[in-house]
Amino acid sequence: MDMRTNRYNSGRALASGIALFALAWSAAGQAQDTAPAAEPEPEAQSSSGISDIIVTATRREERLQDVAVAVTAITGDSLSAADVSTVRSLTQVVPGFIGSRNMGVFQPVIRGVGSTGISIGDEPNIATYVDGVYQPESAANWIDLVEVERVEVLRGPQGTTFGRNATGGLINVITPDPSFDLRGKASLRYGRMRRDAGDYDARFYITGGLSDKLAADFAALYRKNDGYIDDLVRGGTLGDQQVINFRSKLLWQPSDNAKVILTGEFFDQNSTTNSPQPVNGNTAGRRFPGVILPTDAWQASLTSIPTLDLRRWSAALHVKLEFDGFNLEATSGFMNLRWYQETDSDASNIFLGNFPATFATESGSQEIKFTSADPGRFQWLLGGYFYQFGGHSGLDIVTSPGPGIPPTTLNLDPALSGRSFAGFAEGTYEIVDDLFITVGARYTTERRTFEQVVNGNLVVPKTAKSFNKFNYRGAVRYQFAPDGSIYASYGTAFKSGVYNMAGTSPNPVNPENIKAWEAGIKVDPFNWLRTNLAVYHYTYDDLQVQAKDASGPSYVLQNAASAKIYGGEFEAIIQPIDDLNIRGSAAYSHARYRDFPLAQSFFPRPDGGNTVAPADASGNVMTRAPKWTFNLGVDWGHEFDAGRLGVSVNTFYSTRLYYDFQNIFSQPSYTLTNASISFAPTGDRWKFSLWATNLTNEKVFQTIRVGAQATDGFYEQPRKVGVSAELRF
C-alpha cells in the first residue's frame, strides 16, 4: 500500500471490535442461560467516615486503598470544586504531577519522567487513557473534563497490564456510562482577565434510556477566551482560543451479562495561544535596530500572528460479556488528527525564522482481556493488545540571517508508521490470610517505519526497525487492618525507539528503559482521616530527549545515557465534620542525570540568542522535575434555610523547574491558587458560583523553550475572575 496516499487502514482495528458486537449479540443469550443474573453491586462502604473510591488501576475494580500502586483518584465533584477542567490542570491536585506543554503539545511529567518529543509516533511516556482507550498523540490530549466519573493518575511505571509507553505512569479518565434514567446538567461560566479579556464556557450533558435495552448520552462543550497577551507590533491582543467538543455514547445491554458501548467524539480548536515571548529579553532579534522587546508577562512582539489549529475525530467500541468464572472485555479505538501550527522561531518582531508545520495522523487499537470473576484466593487477568499508526507531515524550516535578506526554506515531508503487538498476564494470590502476592508480565514487539523527503528529493528511503521487549512486575501486599495495608513492588517498563521526523537520520533513537522499586502504606487511622505514603527509586536508561537544533527552529532527538530518580509522596484526606473536606499532599523528587556526556546545550550570548554546543550534563537536575511540590484543597459547605453555601480553595506550590540540561534556564518557585464561593437554593436544581483562578496573578511559565535564536516561553493565564450558573435536571 502506498504510504503517501493511504498510510494504512486504521479502521481494521475498529472493524475487529465491531465483529465483537456480533459476538455480544450471539453470546448474550448464552451468557444469560449459563450465568445467574447479576445483582447490582452495592456502593463500596468503608469502616471510616471517608467514602471509598473504586478504581481500575489494576485493570479490575478494586478499592483505592487495596491496590499495591501509588494512585491518586479524584471524583468528578472534587475536580469541579478544585476548578480542574482539563487534564493538564491536574497539576493542581495530583502530587508529583506537572502538566507541561509545548505550544499545542501536552507533555505531562510524573516523578521527573516525561517526554518532550513532538514527532509523529513519538508518543508520551506518560500514557493517557479515556474509558480504556489509549490516546497516542500528545497534540490530541487536550482533554476537557465535561462529564467525568473520576480521573485516576497512576504514579510510577505501568509496564505490564497497561504497558504501552507508560514508562513514568498514566492518566486514566473514566466517564460515566449512559443511564436508563433521564438526567442531565447544563452550565454557563463567564470570566474576565487582564485587558478586559472575556472567558466564556458552556457545557451540557444529558443521558437517558431509548428503550429497555438501549441508553445514550451526549456531552457538548463550547469554550472561548479573548486574547490576554498584548500584541506589541500590531496592537490588540493575542492568546485567544476557541474550542468545540462533542462526545456521545450509545449503550446496548441485551442482558444482565452483556454490555456494548459505542463512543464517538469530535474536537476542534482554533487559537493563537502559541505566542511566545523572550525570557529576560534573550532573542537574536536584539542584535538588530527596530527590535521591540516585551518588558512584562503576557506580552508578545512577533513577526506575524501565530496559528495553532487542531481537529480530532475519534471512535471507540467496548464490549463486556460475563460468563461463569470469568469476564471478557474487548476495546477498540480509532483516532484521526489534523493539526497545523505556525510560530515565530526567535520570538521577536525581527524576521529571523518561522516554522510552519502540518501534521496528519491516524491510529487504531484493539485490546481483548479476560479476567477472573469468582471470589477466591487467586485472581487473574490475561490479554492481548494491537496498535498501529500512520502519518505524514509538512515542515517548512524558514530562516533568515537578518532584515532585508531573502529567507531560505527547507521543506521536509516525512512519513512514519508502525505496528505493535503485545500479550500480558497478571495474577494475585492470597497465600495466607491478608497476604497477597502479585506477579505480572508483558511481551511487546513493535515495528516502525520512516521515510524522509527534503525539498522534493527522497533522502531517506523507506526504512524500518523492530523493537522487542519483555517487562515484568512483582508486588507483595499485607493488609494488617480492614483499612490499612502496606506494600512493596518492583517492575520494569520501556518506550520503543522512535525516528526524528525533523531529521534525516535513517536510525531511530534507542528505546528507553526503567527499573522501579516502590513501597507504600495506605491507612485510615481514624474514621475522619485517610493517609497514603509512597517512596520510590528508579534506574532510568537511554532517556529519549529533544532539544532545538543549532541551525534554528528544527530539533534533534537523542538518548541521555542514564538517570537516577528517587523520592516520595504523602497524601491525606481529612474530614473532621460532614461539611468540611481537606485534601493535602506533598511530593519530593531527587531527579538527576547520572551519565549524560554529550547533552545538546545552550549558553546565552551577550548580544542575544544562545551558543549551541554539546556539553556534559551528568549530575544535573532533570528538566521539569521540581524538588518539592505541595497541594492543599479545602471544601466547606453548610445548609441554611435558604440553601447550601459552599467555599472551596485549592493551592499548588512548586519549587524551581529547569528547562535545559545545563540548569541555566528555569521557572522559579511559584504558587497557583483557585477559589470559589457557591450557593444552591433549597429545593432547587440551580447552583450559582463566584470563582477565581490564579488568584494572586502569578507569572508562571507553562514551558520554556531554549534554542539558538532565542530562549522563549509561554505563560499560564493571568488572574481570571468570573461567575457561573449550573442547572441539574
C-alpha positions in Angstrom: 0.0 0.0 0.0 1.3 3.4 -0.9 2.0 5.2 2.4 1.6 8.6 0.9 -1.9 8.0 -0.5 -3.2 5.8 2.3 -0.9 5.3 5.2 -2.8 2.4 6.5 -6.4 1.4 7.2 -6.8 2.2 10.9 -10.4 1.1 10.6 -9.3 -2.5 10.7 -8.8 -2.2 14.4 -12.3 -0.8 14.9 -13.7 -3.3 12.5 -12.4 -6.2 14.6 -14.2 -4.6 17.5 -17.4 -4.4 15.5 -17.1 -8.1 15.0 -17.3 -8.4 18.8 -20.6 -6.5 18.5 -22.0 -9.6 16.7 -20.3 -11.8 19.3 -22.1 -9.9 22.1 -25.4 -10.5 20.3 -25.0 -14.2 19.9 -23.4 -14.7 23.3 -25.9 -12.6 25.2 -28.5 -15.3 25.3 -25.9 -17.9 26.1 -24.4 -15.8 28.9 -27.9 -15.3 30.3 -28.6 -19.0 30.3 -25.2 -20.1 31.8 -24.8 -17.4 34.4 -27.2 -16.1 37.1 -28.5 -12.6 36.7 -26.0 -10.2 38.2 -27.2 -8.3 41.3 -26.5 -4.6 41.2 -23.2 -4.1 43.0 -23.6 -2.1 46.2 -21.6 1.1 46.6 -18.4 0.3 48.4 -18.5 1.1 52.1 -15.6 1.8 54.3 -15.4 1.5 58.1 -14.2 5.1 58.1 -16.4 8.1 57.5 -14.5 8.9 54.3 -16.1 7.3 51.3 -14.2 4.6 49.4 -13.3 5.1 45.7 -13.4 2.1 43.4 -10.6 2.3 40.8 -9.5 0.3 37.8 -5.8 0.9 38.3 -5.0 -2.8 38.1 -7.4 -3.3 35.2 -10.0 -4.7 37.5 -12.3 -2.9 40.0 -10.8 -2.6 43.5 -10.9 -0.3 46.4 -8.3 2.5 46.1 -6.8 1.6 49.5 -6.4 -2.0 48.4 -4.2 -1.6 45.3 -0.4 -2.0 45.5 0.2 1.0 43.3 0.5 4.7 44.1 -2.7 6.1 42.7 -4.4 9.5 43.1 -8.1 9.2 42.3 -10.3 12.3 42.1 -14.0 12.2 41.6 -15.8 14.5 39.2 -17.3 16.6 42.0 -13.8 17.0 43.6 -12.4 18.1 40.2 -15.1 20.6 39.8 -14.6 22.0 43.3 -10.9 22.5 42.5 -11.7 24.1 39.2 -9.8 21.3 37.3 -11.5 21.4 33.9 -8.8 19.9 31.7 -6.3 17.0 32.1 -3.4 19.5 32.0 -4.7 21.3 35.1 -4.4 18.0 37.2 -1.2 19.7 38.4 -3.4 21.4 40.9 -4.5 18.2 42.7 -2.0 15.4 41.9 1.3 15.1 43.8 4.4 14.8 41.7 2.5 15.7 38.5 3.5 18.6 36.2 1.1 19.4 33.3 3.7 21.0 31.0 3.0 21.9 27.3 5.0 23.0 24.3 2.7 25.1 22.1 -0.1 22.6 21.3 1.5 19.6 22.7 0.6 18.3 26.1 3.7 16.9 27.9 2.9 15.6 31.3 5.6 14.7 33.8 5.3 12.3 36.8 8.1 11.9 39.3 10.5 13.6 36.8 9.6 11.2 34.0 8.1 12.8 30.9 8.6 13.2 27.1 9.5 16.4 25.2 9.1 14.8 21.7 6.5 16.1 19.2 7.3 13.7 16.3 4.6 11.5 14.8 4.8 8.2 16.6 6.8 9.7 19.4 4.1 9.1 22.0 4.4 10.5 25.5 5.9 8.2 28.2 3.1 9.2 30.5 0.2 7.3 28.8 -3.3 8.7 28.7 -6.4 6.6 28.5 -10.1 7.6 28.1 -12.5 4.8 29.0 -9.9 2.2 28.4 -8.8 3.6 25.0 -5.1 4.6 24.6 -4.7 8.2 23.4 -1.4 8.1 21.5 -0.9 11.7 20.2 0.4 14.4 22.5 -1.3 17.1 20.5 -4.6 15.3 20.8 -4.6 15.1 24.6 -6.1 18.4 25.4 -9.0 16.6 27.1 -11.8 18.7 28.6 -13.4 17.1 31.6 -17.1 17.8 30.6 -18.8 14.9 32.5 -16.4 12.7 34.4 -16.9 10.0 36.9 -13.3 10.1 38.1 -9.7 10.5 37.0 -7.0 8.1 38.1 -3.4 9.1 38.0 -1.0 6.2 38.4 2.4 7.3 39.6 5.3 5.0 38.5 5.9 2.6 35.6 2.9 0.5 34.4 4.8 -1.7 32.1 2.7 -4.9 32.3 -1.1 -4.5 32.4 -1.2 -1.1 30.7 2.2 -1.4 29.1 2.3 0.9 26.1 4.6 3.8 26.8 3.6 4.0 30.5 7.3 4.4 31.5 6.5 7.0 34.1 2.8 6.4 34.8 -0.5 7.1 33.3 -3.6 9.2 33.3 -6.9 7.2 33.3 -10.1 9.3 32.6 -13.3 7.4 33.2 -16.6 8.9 32.0 -20.0 7.7 33.1 -21.8 5.1 31.1 -25.3 6.2 29.7 -28.1 5.8 32.2 -31.6 4.5 31.6 -32.9 7.2 34.0 -33.2 10.6 32.4 -30.9 13.2 33.9 -28.6 16.0 32.8 -26.9 19.2 33.6 -26.1 22.5 31.9 -23.6 25.2 33.0 -22.5 28.6 31.9 -19.4 30.4 33.0 -18.2 33.9 32.3 -14.9 35.4 33.4 -12.6 38.4 32.9 -8.9 38.6 32.6 -6.4 41.4 32.1 -7.2 44.0 29.4 -10.9 43.1 29.9 -10.4 39.8 28.0 -13.5 37.7 28.3 -13.6 34.0 29.0 -16.7 32.0 28.1 -17.5 28.4 28.9 -20.8 26.5 28.1 -21.2 22.8 28.9 -24.1 20.5 28.5 -24.7 16.8 29.4 -27.8 14.6 29.1 -28.4 10.9 29.4 -31.4 8.6 29.3 -33.0 5.4 28.1 -34.1 4.9 24.5 -35.7 1.5 25.2 -35.4 -1.1 27.9 -32.1 -2.2 26.4 -30.7 1.0 24.8 -29.5 4.1 26.5 -27.5 7.1 25.3 -25.8 10.2 26.4 -24.5 13.4 24.8 -21.9 15.9 26.1 -21.1 19.2 24.5 -18.6 22.0 25.2 -18.1 25.4 23.8 -15.1 27.3 25.3 -13.7 30.6 24.2 -11.4 33.3 25.6 -10.4 36.6 24.2 -6.8 37.5 23.8 -4.9 38.3 27.0 -1.4 38.8 25.5 -0.6 42.3 24.4 0.5 42.4 20.7 3.3 45.0 20.8 3.6 45.1 17.0 0.1 45.4 15.6 -1.8 46.4 18.7 -4.7 44.5 20.1 -4.1 41.1 21.7 -3.1 37.5 21.1 -3.7 34.3 23.0 -7.3 33.9 22.0 -8.8 30.4 21.8 -12.0 28.7 20.7 -12.8 25.0 21.4 -15.8 22.9 20.3 -16.2 19.4 21.7 -19.0 16.9 21.2 -19.0 13.4 22.7 -21.7 10.7 22.8 -22.1 7.2 24.0 -24.6 4.6 23.0 -25.2 1.7 25.5 -26.8 -1.6 24.4 -27.4 -4.0 27.2 -29.2 -7.1 25.8 -29.0 -8.9 29.2 -27.6 -8.5 32.6 -24.4 -10.3 31.4 -23.6 -8.4 28.3 -22.9 -4.8 27.6 -21.8 -2.9 24.5 -20.9 0.8 24.4 -20.1 2.7 21.2 -18.5 6.2 21.6 -17.9 8.9 19.2 -16.2 12.3 19.7 -15.3 15.4 17.7 -12.9 18.1 18.9 -12.0 21.4 17.2 -9.6 24.1 18.4 -8.5 27.4 16.8 -6.2 29.6 18.7 -3.2 32.0 18.9 -2.1 30.7 22.3 1.3 29.8 20.8 2.5 33.4 21.2 5.9 33.2 22.9 8.0 36.0 24.5 11.7 36.0 25.1 12.8 35.1 28.6 14.7 38.0 30.0 14.9 39.5 26.5 17.1 36.7 25.2 16.5 36.7 21.5 18.8 37.1 18.5 16.4 39.8 17.3 18.0 42.0 19.9 21.1 42.4 17.6 19.1 44.5 15.1 17.7 48.0 15.2 14.0 48.4 15.5 13.6 45.4 17.8 10.7 45.6 20.2 11.2 43.6 23.4 8.5 42.7 25.9 9.0 44.2 29.4 6.5 42.2 31.4 4.5 39.0 31.3 1.7 38.4 28.8 3.3 40.5 26.0 4.4 39.4 22.6 6.4 41.0 19.8 6.2 38.6 16.8 6.8 39.0 13.1 3.3 37.6 12.3 0.2 36.3 14.1 0.8 32.7 15.2 -1.6 29.9 14.5 -2.5 26.7 16.4 -5.4 24.8 14.9 -6.3 21.2 15.7 -9.2 18.9 14.7 -9.7 15.4 16.1 -12.2 12.7 15.3 -12.3 9.5 17.5 -14.4 6.5 18.0 -14.4 3.6 20.4 -16.2 0.3 20.9 -16.3 -1.5 24.3 -17.8 -5.0 24.7 -18.1 -6.8 28.1 -19.5 -10.3 28.5 -19.9 -12.1 31.8 -19.6 -15.9 31.9 -19.3 -18.4 34.7 -15.9 -17.7 36.4 -14.6 -15.1 34.1 -15.4 -11.9 32.1 -14.4 -11.0 28.6 -13.8 -7.4 27.6 -12.8 -6.1 24.2 -12.0 -2.4 23.5 -11.4 -0.9 20.0 -10.3 2.6 19.3 -9.7 4.8 16.3 -8.4 8.4 16.0 -7.9 10.8 13.2 -5.9 14.0 13.9 -5.2 17.1 11.8 -3.0 19.8 13.2 -1.5 23.0 11.9 0.8 25.4 13.8 2.9 28.3 12.9 5.0 30.4 15.3 8.0 32.7 15.3 11.3 31.0 15.9 13.1 33.9 17.6 10.1 35.4 19.5 10.7 38.9 18.2 9.4 41.3 15.5 12.7 40.9 13.6 12.2 38.2 11.0 14.8 35.6 11.6 12.8 32.4 11.1 9.5 30.6 11.2 8.4 27.0 11.5 5.0 26.3 9.9 4.1 22.7 10.2 1.2 20.5 9.2 0.5 17.1 10.8 -1.9 14.3 9.7 -2.1 11.1 11.6 -4.4 8.1 12.1 -4.2 5.4 14.8 -6.2 2.4 15.8 -6.0 -0.1 18.7 -7.7 -3.3 19.8 -7.4 -5.0 23.2 -9.0 -8.2 24.3 -8.9 -9.0 28.0 -10.1 -12.0 30.2 -10.4 -11.5 33.9 -11.4 -13.8 36.7 -14.9 -13.2 38.2 -15.2 -15.7 41.0 -14.2 -14.7 44.6 -11.3 -16.6 45.9 -7.6 -16.5 46.8 -6.5 -16.4 43.2 -7.4 -13.5 40.9 -6.0 -13.3 37.3 -6.2 -11.4 34.0 -4.9 -12.3 30.6 -5.0 -10.2 27.5 -3.7 -9.2 24.1 -3.2 -5.8 22.5 -2.7 -4.5 19.0 -1.9 -0.9 17.9 -1.0 0.7 14.7 -0.5 4.3 13.5 0.5 6.1 10.3 1.0 9.7 9.4 2.9 12.4 7.5 3.9 16.0 8.0 4.8 19.0 6.0 7.5 21.0 7.8 8.9 24.3 6.4 12.1 25.4 8.2 12.3 29.1 7.2 15.4 31.0 8.3 16.9 34.5 7.5 20.3 36.0 8.7 18.7 39.4 9.2 16.3 42.1 7.9 16.3 42.7 4.2 18.0 39.4 3.4 15.8 36.9 1.5 15.0 33.9 3.7 15.8 30.3 2.8 13.3 27.5 3.2 14.0 23.8 3.9 10.9 21.7 3.2 10.7 18.3 5.0 7.9 15.8 4.1 8.4 12.8 6.5 6.1 9.8 6.6 6.0 7.5 9.6 4.1 4.4 10.5 4.2 1.5 13.0 2.6 -1.6 14.5 2.7 -3.1 17.9 1.6 -6.4 19.3 1.6 -7.3 23.0 0.4 -10.1 25.3 0.1 -9.7 29.0 -0.9 -11.6 32.1 -1.1 -10.9 35.8 -2.2 -12.9 38.8 -2.7 -12.1 42.5 -2.7 -14.9 45.1 -3.6 -14.6 48.8 -1.0 -17.1 50.1 -2.3 -16.7 53.7 -5.0 -14.6 55.1 -4.4 -10.9 54.2 -1.0 -11.5 52.5 -1.2 -11.1 48.7 1.5 -11.8 46.1 1.2 -10.3 42.6 3.2 -11.3 39.5 2.7 -9.8 36.0 4.4 -9.9 32.7 4.1 -8.4 29.2 5.8 -9.1 25.9 5.8 -6.4 23.2 7.0 -6.5 19.7 7.0 -3.2 17.6 8.0 -2.3 14.1 8.4 1.3 13.0 9.0 2.7 9.5 10.3 6.1 8.4 10.8 7.9 5.1 12.1 11.5 4.5 11.7 13.8 1.6 13.7 17.1 1.6 12.9 19.8 -1.0 11.2 17.1 -3.1 14.1 14.7 -3.0 13.9 11.3 -1.3 16.9 11.4 1.1 15.8 8.6 3.4 14.2 5.7 1.5 11.6 3.8 3.5 13.4 2.1 6.4 12.2 0.1 9.3 13.3 -1.3 12.6 11.8 -3.7 15.2 11.9 -3.5 18.9 11.0 -6.4 21.2 10.8 -6.2 25.0 9.8 -8.4 27.9 8.6 -6.4 31.0 7.6 -7.8 34.4 6.3 -6.7 37.8 6.1 -8.3 41.2 4.4 -6.9 44.3 3.6 -8.1 47.8 0.8 -6.5 50.0 -0.1 -7.2 53.6 -3.4 -6.0 54.8 -2.8 -5.5 58.6 -6.2 -4.0 59.2 -9.5 -3.6 57.4 -8.5 0.0 56.5 -4.7 -0.4 56.4 -2.2 -2.2 54.2 1.5 -2.0 53.3 3.0 -3.0 50.0 6.3 -3.2 48.1 6.8 -3.7 44.3 9.5 -4.0 41.6 8.7 -3.5 38.0 10.1 -2.6 34.6 8.8 -0.6 31.6 10.0 0.6 28.2 9.3 3.0 25.4 10.3 1.8 22.0 12.8 3.6 19.8 11.4 6.4 17.6 12.5 8.3 14.5 13.0 12.0 14.4 10.6 13.3 11.8 12.5 16.6 11.6 15.8 14.9 10.8 17.5 12.9 8.0 18.9 10.1 10.0 17.8 6.6 9.0 18.4 5.4 12.5 15.9 5.8 15.4 17.0 6.6 18.9 17.2 3.7 21.3 14.3 2.5 23.4 14.2 3.9 27.0 14.0 1.5 29.9 13.2 2.0 33.5 13.5 -0.2 36.6 11.5 0.9 39.6 11.2 0.0 43.2 8.3 1.3 45.2 6.9 0.8 48.7 4.0 2.3 50.4 1.5 2.3 53.2 -2.2 3.1 52.9 -4.1 3.5 56.2 -7.2 5.2 57.6 -6.1 5.6 61.2 -9.4 7.4 62.2 -12.8 7.5 60.6 -12.1 11.1 59.6 -8.5 10.7 58.3 -7.0 8.9 55.3 -3.3 8.8 54.7 -1.2 7.3 51.9 2.6 7.3 51.7 4.7 6.0 48.8 8.5 6.0 48.3 10.3 5.0 45.1 13.7 4.5 43.4 14.2 4.5 39.6 17.1 3.5 37.4 16.3 5.1 34.1 18.4 4.3 31.0 18.5 5.7 27.4 16.1 8.6 28.1 14.8 10.0 24.8 15.3 13.8 25.0 14.6 16.5 22.5 16.3 19.9 22.1 16.4 22.6 19.4 18.9 22.2 16.6 21.9 24.6 16.3 20.6 25.8 12.9 17.4 27.3 14.2 13.8 26.2 14.7 14.2 22.4 14.0 15.2 20.0 16.7 17.4 17.0 17.5 16.3 13.8 19.3 18.9 12.0 21.3 19.4 9.5 24.1 20.6 10.7 27.5 22.7 7.8 28.8 21.0 7.3 32.2 19.4 8.9 35.2 18.6 8.1 38.8 15.4 9.3 40.5 14.2 8.7 44.0 11.6 10.4 46.3 8.3 10.0 47.8 4.7 11.4 48.2 2.4 11.8 51.1 -1.4 12.3 50.6 -4.0 12.9 53.3 -7.8 13.5 53.3 -9.3 15.0 56.5 -13.0 15.1 57.1 -13.5 16.2 60.7 -17.1 17.0 60.1 -19.5 16.2 57.2 -19.4 19.8 55.9 -15.6 20.1 55.8 -13.2 18.2 53.5 -9.4 18.9 53.4 -7.1 17.3 50.8 -3.4 17.7 51.1 -0.2 16.2 49.6 3.5 16.7 49.4 5.9 15.3 46.9 9.7 15.1 47.0 11.8 14.2 44.0 15.6 13.8 43.6 16.0 13.5 39.8 19.5 13.7 38.3 21.1 12.8 35.0 23.6 10.1 36.1 25.5 9.9 32.8 24.8 12.4 30.0 28.2 13.5 28.5 27.0 14.9 25.1 23.9 16.8 26.0 22.6 19.4 23.4 23.4 22.5 25.5 22.7 26.2 25.1 24.7 29.1 26.6 23.4 32.7 26.4 25.2 35.1 24.1 25.8 38.7 25.2 24.0 40.1 22.1 21.0 37.7 22.3 20.3 34.1 21.4 22.4 31.2 22.5 25.6 29.4 21.6 24.8 25.7 20.9 27.4 23.0 21.8 27.4 19.5 23.3 28.4 19.5 27.0 28.4 17.2 29.9 25.1 17.3 31.9 26.0 14.4 34.2 24.8 15.2 37.8 22.5 18.0 36.7 18.8 18.2 37.7 16.5 16.6 35.1 14.2 19.0 33.2 10.7 19.7 34.6 11.5 17.9 37.8 10.9 20.2 40.8 12.4 19.1 44.1 9.2 19.8 46.1 5.5 20.2 45.2 2.6 20.7 47.6 -1.2 20.7 47.1 -3.8 21.8 49.5 -7.5 21.9 48.9 -10.3 22.9 51.4 -14.0 22.4 50.7 -16.5 23.7 53.2 -20.3 23.8 53.0 -23.3 24.5 55.2 -27.0 24.1 54.9 -29.1 27.3 55.7 -32.8 27.7 55.4 -32.4 29.4 52.0 -30.0 26.9 50.6 -26.4 25.5 50.8 -23.4 27.8 50.8 -20.1 26.3 49.7 -16.5 27.6 49.8 -13.6 26.0 48.0 -9.9 26.9 47.9 -7.1 24.9 46.1 -3.5 25.9 46.2 -0.5 24.3 44.4 3.2 25.2 45.2 6.3 24.1 43.3 10.0 24.7 43.8 12.2 25.7 40.8 11.8 23.8 37.5 14.7 23.7 35.0 14.1 23.6 31.2 17.5 22.8 29.9 20.1 20.1 30.5 22.7 22.6 32.0 20.2 24.0 34.5 20.7 27.6 33.2 17.1 28.4 32.3 14.3 27.9 34.8 11.0 28.8 36.3 11.5 30.0 39.9 9.3 28.6 42.7 5.7 29.6 42.4 2.2 29.2 43.9 -1.1 28.9 42.0 -4.4 29.3 43.9 -8.0 28.8 42.7 -11.0 29.7 44.8 -14.8 29.7 44.6 -18.0 30.6 46.6 -21.2 28.8 45.6 -24.8 28.9 46.6 -27.5 26.3 45.8 -31.1 27.4 46.8 -33.1 24.9 48.8 -35.4 22.7 46.8 -34.0 24.0 43.5 -31.7 22.5 41.0 -29.6 25.6 40.4 -26.2 26.4 41.7 -24.5 29.8 41.4 -20.8 30.5 41.9 -18.3 33.3 42.1 -14.8 32.0 41.2 -11.2 33.0 40.6 -8.3 31.2 39.0 -4.6 32.2 39.6 -6.0 34.3 42.4 -2.7 36.0 43.2 -1.9 36.7 39.4 1.3 34.7 39.5 3.6 35.0 36.4 4.3 31.3 35.7 5.8 29.8 32.6 3.9 26.7 31.2 7.2 25.9 29.5 10.5 27.5 28.4 12.0 26.6 25.1 15.7 27.0 24.5 17.2 27.4 21.0 19.9 29.1 19.1 17.8 32.1 18.2 16.0 32.6 21.5 15.0 31.4 24.9 11.3 31.9 25.0 8.3 30.8 26.9 4.5 30.7 27.3 2.9 32.0 30.5 0.0 30.5 32.3 -3.2 32.6 32.0 -3.3 35.6 34.4 -5.9 36.0 37.1 -9.4 35.2 36.0 -12.5 36.2 38.0 -16.0 35.2 37.0 -19.4 33.8 37.7 -21.2 30.6 36.8 -24.6 29.0 36.9 -25.4 25.3 36.8 -28.7 23.5 36.3 -29.2 19.8 37.1 -32.3 18.1 35.9 
